[in-house]
Structures are given as structure tokens and as C-alpha cells.
Amino acid sequence: MTSDYYIFIAVICFALLKICETKRIFVDYKIEKHKRYVTKGDNYSIGGLIFYIFFLLLFVVETYFDLKFFISISIIFFIGLFSDIKILKNPALRFFLQLFILVYFVFFSDFQIPLSNIEIIDILLRNYFFNKFFTIFCLLILINGNNFIDGINTLLLLNNFIISLFLAYFFSDKIHQPEIIFNYIIIIFILLIFNSRGKVILGDSGSYALGFFLAFFLIEFDRNNPSLSPFFVISLIWYPCFELLFSITRRLIKKNKTYMPDTQHLHQILYLFLYKRINKVKLSHFLVSIIINGYCLFSLCINYIYGYKTSVILMFLLINIIVYLIFYKQLSNRVR
């Protein structure tokens, strides 16, 4: 894509924001408690729409993707869009609709988790149905993990930006179609600029679509680089994935509904901790994003150094989880 396309996307973003402000459409009224908890003022759920326009350009103009992927990410996007405009309110229904379209995509395309080079795991992955369902599980984890961390300005976008920029810089020679990740970086950067103002938010449509897009790219990256540790890709996305799995476990222990949103995520607790001390909304959002993504960047650097050593990556993944749990426990005690 040429610079003209990027300028076009930026203009579309600015124009959509002005239309939304004038016509009062796509307003996130923060009806849900978890949204009121961390956001202030009017913001507009058009980040997903802007990303989808960008994706349409990639599909129609550049023809990077096949029809099955286009159909799948389009439906994933519209599931989130209907959630943003309060037509599809039931989170359980959204989950099953995601599951349905992912079953279609995974079973009707040549898309699956590559072998891990660890025999005990590969015995399972060589089974066609196990591999397909495990691939669906991984896609669901990242898509919804993305949505779980999308509660603080720039948190999700900066996380995706760091991952994609990291891959583009250190592994450009190992990426099958490097122009895809380059274009992805540009659109994320444009959305970051608007999101940092607290006006344009991704919404469910954006977090779902970005999660599916990134999951697809990372699994393809893993398939094309068998020399890397099979857990290297996991180390890139451990934060949103663990946030989801930890939240589900926490709710099960407390006997709460696992699919209902709450205000007990790490970024929400950290936000409250900081906001009570500095009493500045935008600064608190900025600091939460910098603290969490700063640690994620540190983790990426370690994994780059030892990207071919599974034992080291597994050990550092365990360290990340321990750090998360300790940090979460300490913050929870301080904000009670």
C-alpha cells in the first residue's frame, strides 16, 4: 500500500470522528459497569470500523487474503459491531457465534497449529480433529483476550503495536509477506494517535477483528519458522491470553458467571491504584499502558535472545505468570 492509502485511512478516521461527534452516533454510553469504571467523557466505538476499512483495502486492492479468511474476519467484526451498537448484548451468544465462524474457518481451510517438535505434544497435534479444535481454542483465547484488555486507552493498541513492530524489526527476513505486518503497524499507529486522545476506541468490533487478524498472522509465522521454539509465539501474546484464562479461573473460584464482565482485571485495578494517587484520568490511562506494555516489551527482548531455546522460554513464561499474580495480589490488597 502506498502512502496515499495511509493518508486516506487517517482522513477517514478524522471524518468519522467528526460525524460521530456531530450526529451523536457510535457513542459509547458506558452502560456497563466495567466501562464506566475506567473511562470518562464521550468516546466513539469506531476503531473497529476504521480497521475493517483498512482490511478491505488489503483484501480488494492488495489481494493478500483468501475468501474464507475475508468472510471469517468480516463476520467476527460484525459480531463485535452489533455488540457495540447494543443489538447483540448477550456475551454468551457472542461467544457461540465466534465459535461457529471459527469452526467454519478452521475446518474449511488449511489452517492449523504446526507441530511443536515436542513428541508428547505432537502425538496429540498429529490427530486431525484434536489439532483443529485446539486451533479454534487458541483463536478464541486471543480474540477474547484482546477484548479483555481493551479497557484502558492505548493498552491493547500499544500491545499489538509492540508485538508487530518487534516481529517486523527482528524477523523481517522470516516473515512470508512482510508487507502485511508493515501495513498492520501503520494502521495500529494511526489508531493509537486517535485513541490516545480518549475519543476513538476500538470497541468489541475492533478488539475482535484485531485479535483474529493477529492470531492468523502469528500462526502463519509459526508455521513458516519451524526452527524457532514452538513456544516463541505464545511468549509474544502471553499477557492478553493469561488475562483471559486467569479471569475465567477467578470467576469460577468465586462462583461468578465466567462470561459476564467485571472490574477486577489487572489493568482496572492498576488504574484505580494510580488514579487515587494522581487524580488525573488521562495520565492514569497512559501510565497503566506504559507499565504493562513496558514489562511485555522487556519479556519480548528476553525471548528474542533465547528464541530458539524452549526451556528458557517456558521458564520465562512461568516467571511472567508469577510476576502477574504477585502484582495482582499486591494491587488488590491496596485498592480495597
URZI-V329348 format. One record per residue. N is the residue number from 1. SS is DSSP state (A for helix, B for strand, O for the rest). D_FIRST is the distance of its C-alpha to the first C-alpha in Angstrom with 2 decimals. Layout:
BEGIN
N | SS | D_FIRST
N | SS | D_FIRST
END
This chain:
BEGIN
1 | O | 0.00
2 | O | 3.79
3 | A | 6.77
4 | A | 7.91
5 | A | 6.25
6 | A | 7.85
7 | A | 10.84
8 | A | 11.10
9 | A | 11.38
10 | A | 13.87
11 | A | 15.77
12 | A | 16.05
13 | A | 17.37
14 | A | 19.86
15 | A | 20.93
16 | A | 21.56
17 | A | 23.57
18 | A | 25.64
19 | A | 26.32
20 | A | 27.40
21 | A | 29.64
22 | A | 31.18
23 | A | 31.69
24 | O | 32.35
25 | O | 30.10
26 | O | 28.40
27 | B | 30.89
28 | O | 31.64
29 | O | 35.42
30 | O | 36.05
31 | O | 38.68
32 | O | 38.46
33 | A | 40.39
34 | A | 37.70
35 | A | 35.35
36 | A | 38.13
37 | O | 38.93
38 | O | 35.95
39 | O | 34.35
40 | O | 35.74
41 | O | 35.03
42 | O | 32.68
43 | O | 29.27
44 | B | 26.96
45 | O | 25.46
46 | O | 22.10
47 | A | 19.90
48 | A | 19.68
49 | A | 18.84
50 | A | 15.93
51 | A | 14.62
52 | A | 15.33
53 | A | 13.42
54 | A | 10.28
55 | A | 11.43
56 | A | 12.11
57 | A | 8.63
58 | A | 7.87
59 | A | 11.21
60 | A | 11.46
61 | A | 8.35
62 | A | 7.35
63 | O | 11.07
64 | O | 11.18
65 | O | 14.38
66 | O | 17.74
67 | A | 19.68
68 | A | 22.05
69 | A | 19.53
70 | A | 17.97
71 | A | 21.56
72 | A | 22.63
73 | A | 20.05
74 | A | 20.50
75 | A | 24.24
76 | A | 24.05
77 | A | 22.13
78 | A | 24.75
79 | A | 27.58
80 | A | 26.49
81 | A | 25.95
82 | A | 29.47
83 | A | 30.74
84 | A | 29.24
85 | O | 30.95
86 | O | 34.15
87 | O | 34.43
88 | O | 34.13
89 | O | 36.30
90 | O | 37.77
91 | A | 35.95
92 | A | 37.79
93 | A | 36.57
94 | A | 32.94
95 | A | 33.47
96 | A | 34.98
97 | A | 32.25
98 | A | 29.70
99 | A | 32.05
100 | A | 32.31
101 | A | 28.61
102 | A | 28.18
103 | A | 31.18
104 | A | 29.56
105 | A | 26.28
106 | A | 28.05
107 | A | 30.88
108 | O | 29.04
109 | O | 26.28
110 | O | 26.57
111 | O | 25.80
112 | O | 28.36
113 | O | 29.29
114 | O | 29.83
115 | O | 33.27
116 | O | 34.23
117 | O | 36.61
118 | O | 39.27
119 | A | 41.83
120 | A | 43.19
121 | A | 39.74
122 | A | 38.68
123 | A | 41.81
124 | A | 40.38
125 | A | 36.76
126 | O | 38.00
127 | O | 39.39
128 | A | 36.94
129 | A | 37.73
130 | A | 37.95
131 | A | 34.54
132 | A | 32.94
133 | A | 34.67
134 | A | 33.96
135 | A | 30.21
136 | A | 30.52
137 | A | 32.48
138 | A | 29.86
139 | A | 27.10
140 | A | 29.50
141 | A | 30.36
142 | A | 26.88
143 | A | 25.86
144 | A | 29.11
145 | A | 29.29
146 | A | 26.08
147 | A | 27.84
148 | A | 31.00
149 | A | 29.57
150 | O | 27.69
151 | O | 30.66
152 | O | 30.05
153 | O | 27.44
154 | O | 24.62
155 | A | 26.48
156 | A | 24.20
157 | A | 20.90
158 | A | 22.11
159 | A | 23.33
160 | A | 20.00
161 | A | 18.29
162 | A | 20.99
163 | A | 20.78
164 | A | 17.06
165 | A | 17.30
166 | A | 20.50
167 | A | 19.09
168 | A | 16.12
169 | A | 18.75
170 | A | 21.68
171 | O | 20.43
172 | A | 17.23
173 | A | 19.33
174 | A | 20.45
175 | O | 17.24
176 | O | 16.66
177 | O | 12.86
178 | A | 12.04
179 | A | 8.24
180 | A | 9.35
181 | A | 11.62
182 | A | 9.48
183 | A | 7.23
184 | A | 10.78
185 | A | 12.27
186 | A | 10.33
187 | A | 11.31
188 | A | 14.70
189 | A | 15.20
190 | A | 14.72
191 | A | 17.13
192 | A | 19.41
193 | A | 19.96
194 | A | 21.07
195 | A | 22.94
196 | O | 24.86
197 | O | 26.51
198 | O | 27.92
199 | O | 26.71
200 | B | 23.64
201 | O | 24.39
202 | O | 22.64
203 | A | 25.70
204 | A | 26.44
205 | A | 23.48
206 | A | 21.05
207 | A | 23.09
208 | A | 23.55
209 | A | 19.93
210 | A | 18.77
211 | A | 21.79
212 | A | 21.16
213 | A | 17.51
214 | A | 18.72
215 | A | 21.83
216 | A | 20.08
217 | A | 17.87
218 | A | 21.01
219 | A | 23.26
220 | A | 20.99
221 | A | 20.87
222 | A | 24.65
223 | A | 25.19
224 | A | 23.42
225 | O | 25.40
226 | O | 29.06
227 | O | 30.37
228 | O | 29.32
229 | O | 31.82
230 | O | 31.42
231 | O | 31.77
232 | A | 29.02
233 | A | 26.45
234 | A | 29.21
235 | A | 29.70
236 | A | 26.12
237 | O | 26.67
238 | A | 30.45
239 | A | 30.64
240 | A | 29.28
241 | A | 30.92
242 | A | 34.24
243 | A | 34.19
244 | A | 34.17
245 | A | 36.81
246 | A | 38.99
247 | A | 38.89
248 | A | 39.95
249 | A | 42.72
250 | A | 43.87
251 | A | 44.17
252 | A | 46.02
253 | A | 48.48
254 | O | 49.07
255 | O | 49.31
256 | O | 46.61
257 | O | 44.24
258 | O | 41.32
259 | O | 38.77
260 | O | 39.84
261 | O | 38.01
262 | O | 40.07
263 | O | 39.99
264 | O | 40.81
265 | O | 37.46
266 | A | 37.22
267 | A | 34.78
268 | A | 37.09
269 | A | 40.18
270 | A | 38.64
271 | A | 37.53
272 | A | 41.09
273 | A | 42.58
274 | A | 40.61
275 | A | 40.94
276 | A | 44.72
277 | A | 44.92
278 | A | 42.62
279 | O | 42.54
280 | O | 39.07
281 | A | 36.52
282 | A | 33.23
283 | A | 34.56
284 | A | 35.68
285 | A | 32.27
286 | A | 30.70
287 | A | 33.38
288 | A | 33.13
289 | A | 29.40
290 | A | 30.01
291 | A | 33.08
292 | A | 31.72
293 | A | 28.31
294 | A | 30.07
295 | A | 32.26
296 | A | 29.38
297 | A | 27.73
298 | A | 31.16
299 | A | 31.38
300 | A | 28.03
301 | A | 29.30
302 | A | 32.53
303 | A | 30.85
304 | A | 28.67
305 | A | 31.90
306 | O | 33.59
307 | O | 30.68
308 | O | 32.75
309 | O | 35.97
310 | A | 36.34
311 | A | 39.61
312 | A | 38.20
313 | A | 35.17
314 | A | 37.57
315 | A | 39.91
316 | A | 37.27
317 | A | 36.06
318 | A | 39.72
319 | A | 39.96
320 | A | 36.94
321 | A | 38.70
322 | A | 41.99
323 | A | 40.48
324 | A | 38.85
325 | A | 42.19
326 | A | 44.25
327 | A | 41.96
328 | A | 41.96
329 | A | 45.75
330 | A | 46.44
331 | A | 44.25
332 | A | 45.77
333 | A | 49.23
334 | A | 48.48
335 | A | 47.03
336 | O | 49.81
END
